[in-house]
Amino acid sequence: RKRPTLRLIIASATIDCELMRQYFDHNPNPADTKTSTATVLCLDGRCHPVDVFYCERPVADYVRESVATVIKIHERYASVSGDILVFLTGQEEVESAVGILLDYARGLRERNDQSLKRLFVLPMYAALPATDQMRVFERFGRNTRKVVVATNIAETSLTIPGVVHVIDTGFVKMRHYNSRAGTDSLVIVPTSQAASQQRAGRAGRERAGNAYRLYTEEAFAELPPFTVPEIQRSCLALPVLQLKALGVSNLARFEFLSPPPDLHVIAALVVMWGQFCQPF
């Protein structure tokens, strides 16, 4: 509003486009699209067909079920190439699954079963050293199948070559703020439909693939369409301080794109009062 010449480009694979368009469109006459100040451009990426499979019933332990699914895929598609990508929620789960799969891979080598490919298992999470993270991009011989067990770091920010099978556990670890206690915590919650579609798309980057969702189709229909915005589940002390520095005096009337809970705003003001000992 203050700078009509400013041009802003927002790019995302899982964004709520209509919400963004409505927020940035200051057209006084919605019927006249020529005076719109915001528009949506959809660029479809190249993606091969992906067959999606659901569980018939909920699973009790999605970590063990993901490991079992990897083994079933490896043995069923013994003569067919194609790597496997597994989505889990955090480092602990990733390392647990990797440990079980490494035991299975060692058993294959000890049995010297020529009918099955070798299994090369790799973890992928944010705290992993960069050199170890880069190993997931390596390509192996025709007699080796790569299995990458990852957190949602592999969901949108990178494409792992060779992946044909994706196993989606349907959960993600997200940071949530408790405004009453004033603490942050990492909570395992169901993923969103947009994130699930993004995960499935990892299987179709190079050729037709398969996505195995470890939950029922009914459970997928009940997932939220989009991930809860970070501003609605985080501590707002720093954003509120930045708004105050920009001259925003009335936070109650500020037009947030995704309005945060009132308790989070109040908690942020309380934190600032305690830090600077002055009213706002």
N, C-alpha and C positions, 0 to 999 in steps of 0.2 A: 504493500500500500504506500509506503514511503519512497520506494524506489521502483517506479513502473518499468524501468529498463532492465531490471534484474531478471535473469533467466535461470530457472532451477530445474535440473534433471534428476529425477529419482528413479533408480533402477533396482528391481528386485524380482526374484523368481516366485515369491510366495506372498506378495503384498496384496492388500485389499485395494484394488485399483479405484473402485468407485468411491470409497471413503476418501482417498487421497484427492481425487478429482473434485469432489464436492468441497473439500476444505480449502483448496487453492483457487477455486473458480469464484471470482468476484463479479461475475456477469450480472448486471442489474436486470437484464431481460433474458431469462433462461431459454425462451423460445427462439432467440436469435443466436445461433451457434457461432456466427462470425465475430461476435464480441466476447466470446469465452476467453478466459484467462488461463485455462488449464485444459489439457487434452490427454488422452491415453493412447499410447502406441504399443501394440502387442507384436513382438517378434518371436515367432515360434522357432525354437531351436531344432536342429536335426536330431531326431530320435526314432529309433526303430521300434516296432511293436513289442510290447511287454505284456505277457500273460500274468494275471494276478490270481493267486490262490489264497484261500482263507482256511482257517481251521474250522472243523465242524463243531467244536466245543471249546470253551476257554481252557487255557493251559495253566497248570498250577505253578510251574517254575519256568519262566521264559528263558532264563540263562541256559539251563540244561536242555530245554526243548530246542533252543537255537543250535546247540552243539549236536543234538541228535539229528536235526534237519540237515546240517552240514554233512554229516556222515551218510545220510540217506541220499543226498544229492551226489556225493562223491561216488558212491557205489552204484547208483542207478545210471548215472551218465559216465560210466567208467571209460568208455571208448570215445567220448565226446569232449572236446576241449572247452574251456570256459571257467573263469575264476569266480570266487564266491566272496560277497561282501556282507558282513553281519553288522547290524546296528544294535548296540547296547547303550546303557545310560552313563557309565562312568568307568574310571580306571580300574577299580576293584573288580567289577564285573568282567571287563575286557581281559584282565590278567587271569581271572579264574577260568574263563572259556578257553583262552589260549593255552593254559596249562593242560586242560583236558584234551584238547585237540592235538597238542604235541605228544602226549602219551599215546593217542591213537595213531599218529603218524609214525612213531617209533615202533609200534606194534606191526604196522604194515611193512616196515623195512626188515624187521626181524623174521617175519613170515616169508619175506621175499615173494610176495604175491604179484606175479607178472600181469595179472588181469586188471590191476588197479594202478592208477597213476600215483606218483609220489605226491605227498601233501606238504606244502610249504606255508606255515602259519605265521602271520605277522600282526602285531597289535598296532593300533592307531588312536592316539588321544593327545590332547593339547600339551600335557606335561612331558610327553615323550621327547627326547633329544632330537634335534632337527635331522641329524644323520640317520637315525633310526626311522624317522617319519618318511624320509625320502626312499626308503627301501620298498615301500608299497608301490612305487612307480616302475620298479624293475620288471622286466619280462623274463619268463623262464622257458625252458624247453617244452616240447610237446608232451613229454612224459611226466610233467610236473604241473600240479594244479595249485594256484595261489589262493589262500584264504586270508582275507583281511577282516579282523575283528575291530570295529571302530565305534567311537561315540558319534554324536551328530556333527562332529567336525568334518566328516566325509559326506555330509548331506547336501551342501550347496557350494562350499568354498573350493572344491577340487573334484577332478574326475580321475578315477583310478583306471588305468588301461587294463583291458582283458576281462573286466567284470561282466558276467552274463547272468549270474544268479544273485539276487538280493534277498536277505532274510531280515524282515522288519519285526521287531519285538513289540512295537506299538507304544513304547515308553521313552521318555526323555528326562534328563535331570536338569531342573531349572532353578534359578535363584529366586527366592520369595522373601519379602520383607514383612516382618511382624511389627506393625506400628505400635502396638501396645507394649511389647517387650523391648522394642528398639533394636532388634537383632535380625540379621540375614541368615537364611538357611537354604541349603540345597535340597530340593524335594523332588522325588521321582513322581512324575505325573504322566497321564496319557498324552500322546502327541496329538497334533491337529491333522485334519484331512489334507490340508495343503502340504504339510511336512511329509505325510505318508506318500502323497503323490510324488513329491520330490525325491524321496528315497527310492520309490519304484523306478523312477526315471533313470537312476544310476545303472540299471541293468540293460538299458537300450541305447547306450552311447555308441557302441561299435557295431552291434548286430542285434537281432531279436533275442530277447531274454525273458527271464521269469522272475517274478517277485512273490515271495512267500510271506504272508502276513500271519503272525502267530496270534491271531484273534479272529473272532467271527465277523462275518459281513455285517451283521446287525450292530456289533460294537463299533465298526467303522462308521456306520451311519449316525451313531450317537456322538462321535467326536466333534469338537468345535471346528468350524470351517477354517479358522486361522489361529495361529499362536497368540496367546495373550500378550499385548504390547508390554515391553519392558517397563515403561513408565508407570504401569498399573500394578507392578509387583516388585518395585525397587524403592530404596530409600531416596527421598527427593531433596535431601539437604543441599547437595551441590547444584542441581537444576534450579531450585528456588533461589539460591544465592546468585546464580547467573542471571536470572530474571530480575532480581532486585538491582544488580549492577547495570542492567540495561534500562532501568528506569520504570519497570513495571511495578506500580504501587499496589494495585488491587488484584491479588492472585485469584480471588473468587470469581472475577469477571474475565480472566484471561482465557482466550479461546484455545484450549489444548486440542490437538488432533484426536487424542484418546484421553479423555479426562481421567485423571487419577482419583483414587478414593479420597474423600475429604479427610479421613483420619491420617492418611499418609502426608498430606499437605500440612495438617496441624502438627504432626510429629516432626516434620522438617523445620517448621518455625520454632518449635520448642528446642530442637537441637541447636539452631542458630542463636536463640536467646541465651542458651547455656554457654555457647562458645564466645559470643561477643558481648553479652550482658547489655544489650540495648534493644529497645522495641523496634518492630518493623511495621 
